[in-house]
Amino acid sequence: MIALVDYQAGNLTSVRKALAAIAADVYTPDSPAQLADAGGIIVPGVGHFGATRALDGGWITAMLAHVRQGRPILGICLGMQWLFEGSEEAPDLPGLGLFAGSCRRLQIERHAPLKVPHVGWNSLACARQATILDGIADGAQMYFTHSYIAPISGDTVASTEHGERFASVVQRGPIAGVQFHPEKSGEAGLRILHNFTRMVS
């Protein structure tokens, strides 16, 4: 089963519906102890990095134990950023630290036609093969809504351009994150979620 973590940071219902559409076996844990039996964990989220403060304490300990056992975890949007070391949006609040580096605000030239937040459809530039991207074509369109970005690194398997290039998909072994919202990205987004369920099984 996949644990869909609810920390009051939005989009839980839409993610749950998308997972139901691909017949994924999902539950929402009420406490960190209920993560013990999870085959995989999804950390969704929209909004301010400070919302992840609700995951302090037992949730962090349980998720790190899950990862140490080699079980998969997927971060979506804010959830992906939380997998990094932190964000300048809430500099006093550490992330989970599964990926190196910190997130920062998108930099757009003052007179550029682009805006922050980055909202709408944009394409993936796939850098290399990864389980989470199985069946996803280079240039696939995904739906984004965010103001902060994760750094490009050796764990970046796809990037996206919006004024500057940023990591839009990261994966290292069973740990993965997507900056976009797969639950709002049509068939390609459902394929991303399906790929994660395959990682779990």
C-alpha positions as CSV (number, residue, x, y, z in Angstrom):
1,M,0.0,0.0,0.0
2,I,1.0,3.6,-0.6
3,A,0.8,6.1,2.2
4,L,-0.4,9.5,1.1
5,V,0.8,11.9,3.8
6,D,-1.6,14.7,4.8
7,Y,0.0,17.7,6.5
8,Q,-2.6,20.2,5.6
9,A,-0.7,21.6,2.6
10,G,-3.4,21.1,-0.1
11,N,-4.0,19.0,-3.2
12,L,-4.6,15.8,-1.2
13,T,-8.0,15.1,-2.8
14,S,-6.8,15.5,-6.4
15,V,-3.8,13.3,-5.8
16,R,-6.0,10.7,-4.2
17,K,-8.4,10.8,-7.2
18,A,-5.6,10.4,-9.6
19,L,-4.2,7.4,-7.7
20,A,-7.7,5.9,-7.7
21,A,-7.8,6.3,-11.5
22,I,-4.8,4.0,-11.8
23,A,-6.2,1.6,-9.2
24,A,-3.5,2.3,-6.7
25,D,-4.0,0.9,-3.2
26,V,-3.7,4.1,-1.0
27,Y,-4.3,5.1,2.6
28,T,-3.8,8.3,4.6
29,P,-1.9,7.6,7.8
30,D,-3.1,9.3,11.0
31,S,0.2,9.0,12.8
32,P,3.9,8.3,11.9
33,A,3.5,4.8,13.3
34,Q,1.1,4.0,10.5
35,L,3.9,4.5,8.0
36,A,5.6,1.3,9.2
37,D,3.6,-0.9,6.8
38,A,3.7,1.4,3.8
39,G,5.2,0.0,0.7
40,G,5.7,3.5,-0.6
41,I,5.1,7.1,0.6
42,I,3.8,10.1,-1.4
43,V,4.4,13.6,0.1
44,P,2.2,16.0,-1.9
45,G,1.9,19.7,-1.2
46,V,1.4,23.3,-2.5
47,G,2.2,26.6,-0.9
48,H,4.8,27.8,1.5
49,F,7.8,25.7,2.6
50,G,6.9,26.5,6.2
51,A,3.9,24.2,5.9
52,T,6.4,21.3,6.2
53,R,6.9,22.2,9.8
54,A,3.9,20.0,10.5
55,L,6.1,17.0,9.5
56,D,8.6,17.7,12.3
57,G,9.3,15.0,14.9
58,G,7.9,11.6,14.4
59,W,7.0,11.9,10.8
60,I,10.6,12.7,9.8
61,T,11.9,9.8,11.8
62,A,9.4,7.4,10.3
63,M,10.1,8.6,6.7
64,L,13.8,8.3,7.2
65,A,13.4,4.8,8.5
66,H,11.3,4.0,5.5
67,V,14.0,5.2,3.1
68,R,16.7,3.4,5.0
69,Q,14.8,0.2,4.4
70,G,15.0,0.9,0.6
71,R,11.3,1.6,0.2
72,P,10.2,4.3,-2.3
73,I,9.1,7.8,-1.6
74,L,7.8,10.4,-4.0
75,G,7.6,14.2,-3.4
76,I,5.2,16.3,-5.4
77,C,5.7,20.0,-5.9
78,L,6.3,21.3,-2.3
79,G,6.8,17.7,-1.3
80,M,9.7,17.4,-3.8
81,Q,11.3,20.6,-2.4
82,W,11.1,19.1,1.1
83,L,13.2,16.2,0.0
84,F,16.1,18.6,-0.4
85,E,18.1,20.2,2.5
86,G,15.9,23.2,2.8
87,S,14.6,26.3,1.0
88,E,15.3,30.0,1.3
89,E,11.5,30.5,1.6
90,A,11.9,29.2,5.2
91,P,15.6,29.3,6.0
92,D,15.2,28.2,9.6
93,L,13.4,25.0,8.6
94,P,15.4,22.0,7.3
95,G,14.2,19.7,4.7
96,L,14.4,15.9,4.8
97,G,17.9,16.1,3.2
98,L,17.5,13.1,0.8
99,F,18.8,15.3,-2.1
100,A,21.7,17.7,-1.8
101,G,21.2,21.4,-2.1
102,S,18.6,24.0,-1.2
103,C,15.6,25.4,-3.1
104,R,15.4,29.1,-4.0
105,R,13.1,31.5,-5.7
106,L,12.8,31.6,-9.5
107,Q,14.8,34.4,-11.0
108,I,13.1,36.2,-13.8
109,E,14.5,39.3,-15.5
110,R,12.5,42.4,-14.6
111,H,11.2,43.1,-18.1
112,A,10.7,39.5,-19.2
113,P,7.2,38.5,-20.2
114,L,7.4,35.5,-17.8
115,K,5.9,35.7,-14.4
116,V,6.5,34.2,-10.9
117,P,4.8,32.1,-9.8
118,H,5.3,29.8,-12.7
119,V,1.7,28.6,-13.4
120,G,0.7,26.5,-16.4
121,W,1.9,23.8,-18.8
122,N,5.5,23.4,-19.6
123,S,7.8,20.8,-21.1
124,L,10.2,18.3,-19.6
125,A,13.8,18.0,-21.0
126,C,14.6,14.5,-20.1
127,A,18.3,14.1,-19.2
128,R,18.6,10.3,-18.8
129,Q,16.5,7.2,-18.3
130,A,14.8,6.8,-14.9
131,T,12.1,4.5,-13.6
132,I,9.9,7.5,-12.7
133,L,10.0,8.6,-16.4
134,D,9.3,5.3,-18.0
135,G,7.1,5.9,-21.0
136,I,7.4,9.7,-20.8
137,A,8.6,11.3,-24.0
138,D,11.2,14.1,-24.1
139,G,9.2,17.3,-24.3
140,A,6.2,15.9,-22.5
141,Q,3.9,18.7,-21.1
142,M,3.2,18.8,-17.4
143,Y,1.3,21.3,-15.2
144,F,3.3,23.5,-12.9
145,T,2.4,26.0,-10.1
146,H,5.4,27.1,-8.0
147,S,7.7,30.0,-7.2
148,Y,10.7,28.1,-5.8
149,I,13.0,25.7,-7.6
150,A,15.3,22.9,-6.8
151,P,18.9,22.9,-8.1
152,I,20.0,20.8,-11.0
153,S,22.4,18.1,-9.9
154,G,23.5,14.5,-10.7
155,D,20.1,13.4,-9.4
156,T,18.2,15.5,-11.9
157,V,16.6,13.3,-14.6
158,A,14.5,16.0,-16.2
159,S,14.6,19.8,-16.2
160,T,12.3,22.6,-17.3
161,E,12.9,26.2,-18.5
162,H,11.0,29.2,-17.1
163,G,13.3,32.2,-17.2
164,E,16.0,29.8,-16.0
165,R,16.4,26.0,-16.0
166,F,15.6,24.0,-12.9
167,A,15.2,20.4,-11.8
168,S,11.6,19.3,-12.6
169,V,12.2,15.5,-11.9
170,V,14.8,14.0,-9.6
171,Q,15.4,10.4,-8.8
172,R,18.1,8.4,-7.0
173,G,17.2,4.8,-6.5
174,P,13.8,4.6,-4.7
175,I,13.7,8.3,-3.9
176,A,12.0,10.5,-6.5
177,G,10.4,14.0,-6.8
178,V,8.5,15.9,-9.4
179,Q,8.1,19.7,-9.3
180,F,4.9,19.7,-11.4
181,H,1.5,18.2,-10.4
182,P,1.1,14.8,-12.0
183,E,-2.5,14.7,-10.8
184,K,-3.3,17.7,-13.0
185,S,-1.1,16.7,-15.9
186,G,-3.4,14.4,-17.9
187,E,-2.3,11.0,-19.1
188,A,1.4,11.8,-18.8
189,G,0.9,12.7,-15.2
190,L,-1.0,9.5,-14.5
191,R,1.9,7.6,-16.1
192,I,4.3,9.2,-13.6
193,L,2.1,8.0,-10.8
194,H,1.8,4.6,-12.3
195,N,5.6,4.4,-12.6
196,F,5.8,5.1,-8.9
197,T,3.4,2.4,-8.1
198,R,5.6,0.0,-10.0
199,M,8.5,1.1,-7.9
200,V,6.5,0.2,-4.8
201,S,5.5,-3.2,-6.1
